[in-house]
Amino acid sequence: MGQGQGASVVNHLFEAFPKLIANRSEVTSPASEKYNCIAWAAGDTQRWWWPEASEDIFWPTQIPSEVTIESFAEAFSTLGYVQCADADFVDGIEKVAFFAKHANPTHAARQLPNGKWTSKLGVSEDIEHELRDLEGEAYGVVVSLMMRPTP
Amino acid sequence: MTIAREKPKPEKPIEESVEQRFRRLESQWMEDTRFLSSSTQIKQHPAFLEIISLGDVVVPLMLRDLEENPRLWVWALPKITGENPVPAADQGNIGKMSTAWLQWGKAKGLQW
């Protein structure tokens, strides 16, 4: 992990995400309960995004509050994203990746201008990582990718 | 000759204060849900539900935490109090929800 990070921060991430590799991942901001991975992938650090029909959670208006990859895709289409075929970096294009476990959405990551990916891990830290290093028991696998011109 | 042995008496459980119990449950809840983004799963965790069942007595503890940082206690407070001071426009904004609850607490004359 990046320099200056405490051992406890590193350990709990490695335990949960065994594929994370120290020399190609980095904690980039501290833990926060203000926003989750979906919000972070959408560029929002002020709200908790989830398709739960509840007055204390944010979900784009008129998008079904269904915990399906299709609903997540519709939500991100409101931000200008369209489906794409791969996770390859393209200059001028911003991509997001959705993870699912047994077809249940679990996580979203956003690609950075340097080609790596950024993820908010629940209420835990933001990290910069290689996309598939978060695949595993906790989040499942990447099941869908979307892209838009970099804002 | 068989000697009847007296059954060992169960040890008296160490009594937790409300705050100790609250913090123990909080720790378990956070440990188990720390990497989840699903608000549904986070809210349905048994420790979270048990915290809610503690009732009004934990409200000052939650408000104390909210003064330090926006916290997901804003999901528990409506269940405990039966009230919701958060404006509709602030739905999902944990920071603004936290502020609204702190203002609610002060208006109620609560101390934390």
HADDOCK unambig.tbl for C-alpha pairs under 7 A between the chains (distance, minus, plus):
assign (segid A and resid 33 and name CA) (segid B and resid 70 and name CA) 6.58 0.50 0.50
assign (segid A and resid 33 and name CA) (segid B and resid 71 and name CA) 5.56 0.50 0.50
assign (segid A and resid 33 and name CA) (segid B and resid 72 and name CA) 6.32 0.50 0.50
assign (segid A and resid 34 and name CA) (segid B and resid 70 and name CA) 6.26 0.50 0.50
assign (segid A and resid 34 and name CA) (segid B and resid 71 and name CA) 6.99 0.50 0.50
assign (segid A and resid 34 and name CA) (segid B and resid 94 and name CA) 5.14 0.50 0.50
assign (segid A and resid 34 and name CA) (segid B and resid 95 and name CA) 6.33 0.50 0.50
assign (segid A and resid 36 and name CA) (segid B and resid 37 and name CA) 5.50 0.50 0.50
assign (segid A and resid 37 and name CA) (segid B and resid 37 and name CA) 6.19 0.50 0.50
assign (segid A and resid 46 and name CA) (segid B and resid 93 and name CA) 5.53 0.50 0.50
assign (segid A and resid 46 and name CA) (segid B and resid 94 and name CA) 6.84 0.50 0.50
assign (segid A and resid 46 and name CA) (segid B and resid 95 and name CA) 6.93 0.50 0.50
assign (segid A and resid 47 and name CA) (segid B and resid 92 and name CA) 5.00 0.50 0.50
assign (segid A and resid 47 and name CA) (segid B and resid 93 and name CA) 4.21 0.50 0.50
assign (segid A and resid 47 and name CA) (segid B and resid 94 and name CA) 6.00 0.50 0.50
assign (segid A and resid 48 and name CA) (segid B and resid 92 and name CA) 5.28 0.50 0.50
assign (segid A and resid 48 and name CA) (segid B and resid 93 and name CA) 6.61 0.50 0.50
assign (segid A and resid 50 and name CA) (segid B and resid 38 and name CA) 6.35 0.50 0.50
assign (segid A and resid 50 and name CA) (segid B and resid 39 and name CA) 6.53 0.50 0.50
assign (segid A and resid 52 and name CA) (segid B and resid 40 and name CA) 6.90 0.50 0.50
assign (segid A and resid 55 and name CA) (segid B and resid 91 and name CA) 5.82 0.50 0.50
assign (segid A and resid 56 and name CA) (segid B and resid 75 and name CA) 6.69 0.50 0.50
assign (segid A and resid 56 and name CA) (segid B and resid 91 and name CA) 5.15 0.50 0.50
assign (segid A and resid 56 and name CA) (segid B and resid 92 and name CA) 4.92 0.50 0.50
assign (segid A and resid 57 and name CA) (segid B and resid 91 and name CA) 5.87 0.50 0.50
assign (segid A and resid 57 and name CA) (segid B and resid 92 and name CA) 3.97 0.50 0.50
assign (segid A and resid 58 and name CA) (segid B and resid 91 and name CA) 5.89 0.50 0.50
assign (segid A and resid 58 and name CA) (segid B and resid 92 and name CA) 4.40 0.50 0.50
assign (segid A and resid 106 and name CA) (segid B and resid 37 and name CA) 6.81 0.50 0.50
assign (segid A and resid 107 and name CA) (segid B and resid 37 and name CA) 6.85 0.50 0.50
assign (segid A and resid 121 and name CA) (segid B and resid 35 and name CA) 4.96 0.50 0.50
assign (segid A and resid 122 and name CA) (segid B and resid 34 and name CA) 5.68 0.50 0.50
assign (segid A and resid 122 and name CA) (segid B and resid 35 and name CA) 3.98 0.50 0.50
assign (segid A and resid 122 and name CA) (segid B and resid 36 and name CA) 4.52 0.50 0.50
assign (segid A and resid 122 and name CA) (segid B and resid 37 and name CA) 4.76 0.50 0.50
assign (segid A and resid 123 and name CA) (segid B and resid 34 and name CA) 5.46 0.50 0.50
assign (segid A and resid 123 and name CA) (segid B and resid 35 and name CA) 6.25 0.50 0.50
assign (segid A and resid 124 and name CA) (segid B and resid 34 and name CA) 5.87 0.50 0.50
assign (segid A and resid 124 and name CA) (segid B and resid 35 and name CA) 6.19 0.50 0.50
